[in-house]
């Protein structure tokens, strides 16, 4: 039983930190894409903008940035702890 618990719930190797690095890179690309999309949208619809549309764009950017930062922080914590 102890071998099963160690295998399933035990610590992972340092190579698993690359998972957070990979997610961090993906989130960064999505963040840059969100910025470019928002800029394009603002220039295309600048005459008909309302507060709700701008707020949705800002919230999208904040969400993408936070996802990037969380994965970057988790990668740093993983690398420094092992």
N, C-alpha and C positions, 0 to 999 in steps of 0.2 A: 504493500500500500504506500509506503514511503517513497519508493521509486516512482510510482505513478504520480504522486503529489509533486515531487521534484521536477519531473518531466513536464507536467502540465502547467504548474504554477511557479516554477523556479525562475531565477533570473535568466535573461537572454544574453547572448554574446554582444560584443561591441559592434559587430557588423550590422546589427539591427538598428543602430542609430542612423544608418543610411536611409531607412524608411522616412524619418523625419526630414532628412536633407532632401529627399526626392519630393516629398509633399511641400516643403518650403519652396523649392524651385517651381513647382507647378503653380502654387498660390501666387508667387511673384509674377509669373507670366500672366495669370488671370487678372492680377491687380493692374498691370500695365495695360492689358487689353480693356479693362473696365475704364481706365482713365481715357484711353483713346476713343472708346465708344461714347463716353460722356461728352468729350470735347466735340466730336462729330455731331452728336445729337444737339448740343447747345448751338452750334453754328447753323445747323439745318433748320431748327425750329425756334430761332431766337425771337421771331415776331409773335409766336403764340405760346410762349412759356408762361406757366403759372407756378405758384409756390409748390404745389403737390408734385409736379414733374421734377423740379429742381431738388426737392427734398428726397425723392426716391433715388435720384442719381447720387446724391451725397451719401445716403445710407448704403447704397450699393458699394461705393468706394470705401466707406468705413468698414463695412463687413469684409470686403476682400483684403483690406490692409490688416485687419485684426487676424484673419485666418493665416495670412503670411507670417505675422509676428508671432503668433502662438506656435506655429510649426518651427519657426527659427529658434524660438526660446526652448522648445522641447529638444531640438537637436543639440543645442549648446549644453543643456543640462545633461543630456545623455552622454555626450562626448566627455564632458568634464567629470562626470561621476564614475566612469569606468576606467 
